Amino acid sequence: MKNLKFVKTDQADFANTLRKRVDDYFKKTNKSKYGNRLMVIKTIFMLSIFFGPLIIISTGIIANPLLLFALYITSGLGMAGVGMGVMHDAIHGSYSRSRKINKYMGYTMNLIGANASVWRIQHNVLHHTYTNIDEGDDDINAPIFLRFSPHAKRYWIHRFQHIYIWLFYGLSTLSWITTKDFVRANRYKEMGFFNKEGEFKKQLLKIAGWKMLYYSYALVLPLIMVPLPAWIIILAFLSMHFVTGLCISIVFQTAHILPNTTFPQPDENGLIPNEWAAHQLATTSNYAARSKIFSWLIGGLNYQIEHHLLPNVCHVHYQTLSKIVERTAREFDLPYAVNKTFAAALWSHVKMLRQLGRA
């Protein structure tokens, strides 16, 4: 990957103005930009939905396959909730003003089978910095059978990706809990991360250790305790991850892979033709701004513009801050893309996938 840099323009006035207005909001309201009581309630709720069904399964009292599937799928919804509404803020450092609390709450990523250290590089560093930039944003660096950028090489199979994409979205967290963290850790080492002496090997051991812990209570213990054939238990476990993968993928992808977002290309010197904040506005879209319950469930990720511009602010504030962000963007004649509903955003995403598969 090139050494990418954003061009310094007068668009920086937007970022400075927005930052001042957001700071003024928190000062005038005497509120903290971090999580509040509602964030604690959400954490308890999502962790309970994730761990509760697994605990019931592991008691060995479940002998009905349909009930087993129902419990695993419920746990999958809780897993998605933990990923979107708990660990996401913690790893961004916006869950709490305490670095220790952010660190420990970030470990909820490890508890659901993935890895916080790898995610921090993939998401915080690469995705948030180089959003929608081919070979820069790791969220659009897809395997050969998927095409998320108009600048990526197109193959004949991509013509059908809007049809088969849902299968691979569902399989995405299965990739996380098996090979993805190891593959990306190795690639990030080659990119200059994990470069302290012994750090990479230590990181690999941590990844393996956390995954062993996850498998022990999410799959091995049920295989020992549940009085049902192993293949049924494994299939129920896979269904949990399919639900989680589908939920997380469509929530994140419907904010960036859309017809009304852009995919800027750096020049031969690695210069990106925008100031960073303006780049985030051009490559990101909100949706379902009026749906408070939906927003609560997905960790405020329907306000992706606010999240990208203010990643160090907890998502419980996004709805209020969105008014400030939109007004400021309009003043500076910058885009502020919004889909009225999640269904509209999802349909736009499908159209974009189809477009990317044909041209």
C-alpha positions as CSV (number, residue, x, y, z in Angstrom):
1,M,0.0,0.0,0.0
2,K,1.2,3.5,-0.8
3,N,2.0,6.1,1.8
4,L,-1.3,7.8,1.6
5,K,-1.8,11.5,2.5
6,F,-4.8,13.8,2.5
7,V,-4.5,17.1,0.7
8,K,-4.6,20.2,2.9
9,T,-7.3,22.5,1.7
10,D,-9.7,25.2,3.1
11,Q,-12.0,22.3,3.9
12,A,-10.1,22.1,7.1
13,D,-12.3,25.0,8.3
14,F,-15.2,22.6,8.3
15,A,-13.4,20.2,10.7
16,N,-12.3,23.0,13.0
17,T,-15.8,24.5,13.1
18,L,-17.4,21.2,13.7
19,R,-15.0,20.3,16.5
20,K,-15.6,23.7,18.2
21,R,-19.4,23.3,18.0
22,V,-19.3,19.8,19.4
23,D,-17.0,20.9,22.2
24,D,-19.4,23.8,23.0
25,Y,-22.4,21.4,23.0
26,F,-20.7,19.2,25.7
27,K,-19.7,22.2,27.7
28,K,-23.1,23.9,27.6
29,T,-25.0,20.7,28.5
30,N,-22.4,19.7,31.1
31,K,-22.3,16.2,29.6
32,S,-19.5,13.8,29.1
33,K,-18.6,12.7,25.5
34,Y,-18.2,9.2,26.9
35,G,-20.8,6.6,27.7
36,N,-23.5,7.1,30.4
37,R,-25.9,5.0,32.4
38,L,-27.7,3.9,29.3
39,M,-24.4,2.5,27.9
40,V,-24.0,0.4,31.1
41,I,-27.6,-0.9,30.8
42,K,-26.9,-1.8,27.1
43,T,-23.7,-3.6,28.0
44,I,-25.5,-5.7,30.6
45,F,-28.4,-6.4,28.2
46,M,-26.2,-7.4,25.3
47,L,-23.8,-9.6,27.3
48,S,-26.8,-11.3,29.0
49,I,-28.4,-12.1,25.6
50,F,-25.1,-13.5,24.4
51,F,-24.0,-15.5,27.5
52,G,-27.5,-16.4,28.8
53,P,-28.5,-18.9,26.1
54,L,-25.0,-20.4,26.1
55,I,-25.2,-21.0,29.8
56,I,-28.6,-22.6,29.4
57,I,-27.3,-24.8,26.6
58,S,-24.3,-25.9,28.7
59,T,-26.4,-27.1,31.6
60,G,-27.4,-30.1,29.4
61,I,-31.1,-29.7,29.9
62,I,-31.8,-28.9,26.3
63,A,-32.8,-32.0,24.3
64,N,-35.0,-30.4,21.7
65,P,-33.1,-29.5,18.5
66,L,-35.4,-26.6,17.7
67,L,-34.9,-25.1,21.1
68,L,-31.2,-25.6,20.8
69,F,-31.2,-23.6,17.5
70,A,-33.4,-20.9,19.0
71,L,-31.0,-20.4,21.9
72,Y,-27.9,-20.4,19.7
73,I,-29.5,-17.9,17.3
74,T,-30.6,-15.7,20.3
75,S,-27.0,-15.8,21.4
76,G,-26.0,-14.8,17.9
77,L,-28.1,-11.7,18.2
78,G,-26.5,-10.9,21.5
79,M,-23.1,-11.4,19.9
80,A,-23.9,-8.9,17.2
81,G,-25.2,-6.5,19.9
82,V,-21.9,-6.9,21.8
83,G,-19.9,-6.2,18.7
84,M,-21.8,-3.2,17.5
85,G,-22.8,-1.6,20.8
86,V,-20.2,-2.5,23.4
87,M,-16.7,-3.4,22.0
88,H,-17.0,-1.0,19.2
89,D,-17.1,2.1,21.5
90,A,-14.6,0.5,23.9
91,I,-11.9,-0.1,21.2
92,H,-12.4,3.5,19.9
93,G,-11.8,4.7,23.5
94,S,-15.2,6.3,23.7
95,Y,-17.0,3.8,26.1
96,S,-15.4,5.5,29.2
97,R,-13.0,8.2,30.1
98,S,-11.0,5.4,31.9
99,R,-8.5,3.8,29.6
100,K,-8.6,0.6,31.7
101,I,-12.4,0.3,31.4
102,N,-12.1,0.8,27.6
103,K,-9.3,-1.9,27.5
104,Y,-11.4,-4.4,29.5
105,M,-14.6,-3.7,27.7
106,G,-12.7,-4.0,24.4
107,Y,-11.9,-7.6,25.4
108,T,-15.6,-8.4,24.8
109,M,-14.4,-8.6,21.2
110,N,-12.2,-11.5,22.2
111,L,-15.0,-13.1,24.2
112,I,-17.1,-13.4,21.0
113,G,-14.3,-15.2,19.2
114,A,-12.5,-12.3,17.3
115,N,-9.5,-10.2,18.4
116,A,-9.4,-6.6,19.6
117,S,-5.8,-5.9,18.7
118,V,-6.3,-7.0,15.0
119,W,-9.7,-5.2,14.8
120,R,-8.1,-2.0,16.1
121,I,-5.8,-1.9,13.1
122,Q,-8.3,-3.0,10.6
123,H,-11.1,-0.8,11.7
124,N,-9.7,2.2,13.7
125,V,-6.6,2.7,11.6
126,L,-7.2,1.5,8.1
127,H,-11.0,1.8,7.7
128,H,-11.5,5.1,9.6
129,T,-8.5,6.8,8.0
130,Y,-8.8,5.5,4.4
131,T,-12.5,5.0,4.0
132,N,-13.5,3.5,0.6
133,I,-10.0,3.8,-0.7
134,D,-9.1,0.7,-2.7
135,E,-6.1,-1.2,-1.0
136,G,-6.2,1.3,1.9
137,D,-9.6,0.5,3.6
138,D,-9.4,-3.1,4.7
139,D,-13.2,-3.3,4.9
140,I,-13.4,-3.2,1.1
141,N,-10.3,-5.3,0.4
142,A,-12.5,-8.3,-0.4
143,P,-11.7,-11.8,-1.6
144,I,-11.6,-12.4,-5.3
145,F,-15.3,-13.4,-5.6
146,L,-16.4,-10.1,-4.1
147,R,-16.0,-6.5,-5.5
148,F,-16.6,-3.6,-3.2
149,S,-14.8,-0.9,-5.2
150,P,-15.1,0.4,-8.8
151,H,-11.3,0.4,-8.8
152,A,-10.9,-3.3,-7.9
153,K,-10.4,-5.8,-10.7
154,R,-13.7,-7.1,-12.0
155,Y,-14.4,-10.8,-12.8
156,W,-17.4,-12.4,-14.5
157,I,-18.6,-13.9,-11.3
158,H,-19.1,-10.4,-9.8
159,R,-22.2,-10.0,-12.0
160,F,-24.0,-12.3,-9.5
161,Q,-22.5,-10.9,-6.2
162,H,-25.7,-9.1,-5.3
163,I,-27.4,-12.5,-5.2
164,Y,-24.8,-14.6,-3.4
165,I,-23.3,-11.9,-1.1
166,W,-25.7,-12.8,1.7
167,L,-24.1,-16.2,2.1
168,F,-20.7,-14.7,2.5
169,Y,-22.0,-12.0,4.9
170,G,-23.4,-14.7,7.0
171,L,-20.0,-16.6,6.9
172,S,-18.0,-13.5,7.8
173,T,-17.7,-14.1,11.6
174,L,-16.9,-17.8,11.0
175,S,-13.9,-16.5,9.1
176,W,-13.1,-14.2,12.1
177,I,-13.1,-17.0,14.7
178,T,-11.0,-19.3,12.5
179,T,-8.3,-17.9,10.2
180,K,-9.0,-14.2,9.5
181,D,-7.3,-12.8,12.6
182,F,-4.1,-14.9,12.0
183,V,-4.0,-13.9,8.3
184,R,-4.5,-10.2,9.0
185,A,-2.1,-10.2,11.9
186,N,0.6,-11.5,9.6
187,R,-0.2,-9.0,6.9
188,Y,-0.3,-6.1,9.4
189,K,3.2,-7.2,10.6
190,E,4.4,-6.8,7.0
191,M,2.8,-3.3,7.0
192,G,4.8,-2.2,10.0
193,F,2.5,-3.1,12.9
194,F,3.4,-5.5,15.7
195,N,7.0,-4.6,15.0
196,K,8.4,-4.6,18.5
197,E,10.8,-7.4,19.4
198,G,8.7,-10.5,20.2
199,E,5.4,-8.7,19.8
200,F,4.1,-10.6,16.8
201,K,4.7,-14.0,18.4
202,K,3.1,-12.8,21.6
203,Q,0.1,-11.5,19.7
204,L,-0.3,-14.8,17.8
205,L,-0.3,-16.7,21.2
206,K,-2.9,-14.3,22.6
207,I,-5.1,-14.7,19.5
208,A,-4.9,-18.5,19.8
209,G,-5.5,-18.4,23.6
210,W,-8.6,-16.3,23.4
211,K,-10.0,-18.4,20.6
212,M,-9.5,-21.6,22.6
213,L,-11.4,-20.0,25.5
214,Y,-14.2,-19.0,23.2
215,Y,-14.5,-22.4,21.6
216,S,-14.5,-24.1,25.0
217,Y,-17.7,-22.4,26.2
218,A,-19.4,-21.8,22.9
219,L,-19.0,-25.2,21.3
220,V,-16.9,-27.8,23.2
221,L,-18.9,-27.6,26.5
222,P,-22.3,-27.9,24.6
223,L,-20.8,-30.9,22.7
224,I,-20.1,-32.5,26.0
225,M,-23.3,-31.6,27.8
226,V,-26.1,-31.5,25.3
227,P,-27.8,-34.9,24.8
228,L,-28.1,-34.5,21.0
229,P,-25.9,-35.7,18.0
230,A,-22.8,-33.6,17.5
231,W,-23.7,-32.6,14.0
232,I,-26.9,-30.9,15.3
233,I,-25.0,-29.0,17.9
234,I,-22.3,-27.9,15.4
235,L,-25.0,-26.9,12.9
236,A,-26.8,-24.8,15.6
237,F,-23.4,-23.2,16.5
238,L,-22.9,-22.3,12.8
239,S,-26.4,-20.8,12.7
240,M,-25.5,-18.5,15.6
241,H,-22.5,-17.2,13.6
242,F,-24.5,-16.9,10.4
243,V,-27.0,-14.6,12.1
244,T,-24.2,-12.6,13.7
245,G,-22.3,-12.2,10.5
246,L,-25.3,-11.2,8.5
247,C,-26.4,-8.6,11.1
248,I,-23.0,-7.0,11.4
249,S,-22.2,-7.0,7.7
250,I,-25.4,-5.4,6.5
251,V,-25.2,-2.7,9.2
252,F,-21.7,-1.7,8.4
253,Q,-21.8,-2.1,4.6
254,T,-25.0,-0.1,4.1
255,A,-23.1,3.0,5.2
256,H,-20.3,2.9,2.7
257,I,-21.0,0.7,-0.3
258,L,-23.7,2.8,-1.9
259,P,-24.4,4.7,-5.1
260,N,-24.3,8.0,-3.3
261,T,-20.9,7.5,-1.7
262,T,-17.6,8.0,-3.5
263,F,-14.4,5.8,-3.9
264,P,-11.6,8.3,-4.2
265,Q,-8.3,7.3,-5.7
266,P,-4.9,8.7,-4.6
267,D,-2.6,10.0,-7.3
268,E,0.8,8.5,-8.2
269,N,2.3,10.3,-5.1
270,G,-0.3,8.8,-2.8
271,L,-2.2,12.2,-2.4
272,I,-5.9,11.9,-1.7
273,P,-7.9,14.8,-3.3
274,N,-9.7,15.9,-0.1
275,E,-9.2,17.0,3.4
276,W,-9.8,14.1,5.8
277,A,-13.1,15.2,7.3
278,A,-14.5,16.1,3.8
279,H,-13.4,12.6,2.7
280,Q,-15.4,11.0,5.5
281,L,-18.5,12.9,4.4
282,A,-18.1,11.9,0.8
283,T,-17.6,8.2,1.5
284,T,-20.1,7.7,4.3
285,S,-23.9,7.7,4.6
286,N,-26.5,7.6,7.4
287,Y,-29.8,5.8,7.5
288,A,-32.9,5.4,9.6
289,A,-32.3,8.5,11.6
290,R,-35.8,8.5,13.2
291,S,-35.7,4.9,14.4
292,K,-34.6,5.2,18.0
293,I,-35.0,1.6,19.0
294,F,-33.2,0.3,15.9
295,S,-30.4,2.8,16.5
296,W,-30.1,1.6,20.1
297,L,-29.9,-2.0,19.1
298,I,-27.2,-1.5,16.5
299,G,-25.0,0.8,18.6
300,G,-25.9,4.0,16.8
301,L,-24.2,2.8,13.7
302,N,-27.0,4.2,11.5
303,Y,-25.2,7.5,12.3
304,Q,-22.0,6.5,10.5
305,I,-21.2,10.0,9.5
306,E,-21.1,11.2,13.1
307,H,-19.1,8.1,14.0
308,H,-16.5,8.7,11.4
309,L,-16.1,12.3,12.1
310,L,-16.3,11.9,15.9
311,P,-14.9,8.4,16.6
312,N,-13.9,9.4,20.2
313,V,-17.5,10.3,21.1
314,C,-19.7,7.5,22.5
315,H,-22.6,6.5,20.1
316,V,-25.3,7.4,22.7
317,H,-24.7,11.1,21.7
318,Y,-24.9,10.6,17.9
319,Q,-28.5,11.4,17.4
320,T,-28.2,14.8,19.0
321,L,-24.9,15.6,17.4
322,S,-26.2,14.7,14.0
323,K,-28.1,18.0,13.9
324,I,-24.9,19.9,14.5
325,V,-22.9,17.8,11.9
326,E,-25.6,18.2,9.2
327,R,-26.0,21.9,9.7
328,T,-22.2,22.5,9.6
329,A,-21.8,20.3,6.5
330,R,-24.5,22.2,4.7
331,E,-22.9,25.6,5.6
332,F,-19.6,24.4,4.0
333,D,-21.4,23.0,1.0
334,L,-20.3,19.5,1.8
335,P,-22.4,16.3,1.3
336,Y,-24.4,14.8,4.1
337,A,-25.9,11.6,2.7
338,V,-28.9,10.0,4.4
339,N,-31.2,7.1,3.5
340,K,-34.6,7.6,5.2
341,T,-34.9,3.9,6.3
342,F,-32.7,0.9,6.7
343,A,-34.6,-0.9,4.0
344,A,-33.8,2.0,1.6
345,A,-30.1,1.8,2.6
346,L,-30.1,-1.9,2.1
347,W,-31.7,-1.7,-1.3
348,S,-29.2,1.0,-2.3
349,H,-26.4,-1.3,-1.2
350,V,-27.9,-4.1,-3.4
351,K,-28.0,-1.8,-6.4
352,M,-24.4,-0.8,-5.8
353,L,-23.3,-4.4,-5.6
354,R,-25.1,-5.1,-8.8
355,Q,-23.5,-2.0,-10.4
356,L,-20.0,-3.0,-9.3
357,G,-20.6,-6.4,-10.7
358,R,-21.4,-5.1,-14.2
359,A,-19.1,-2.1,-14.7
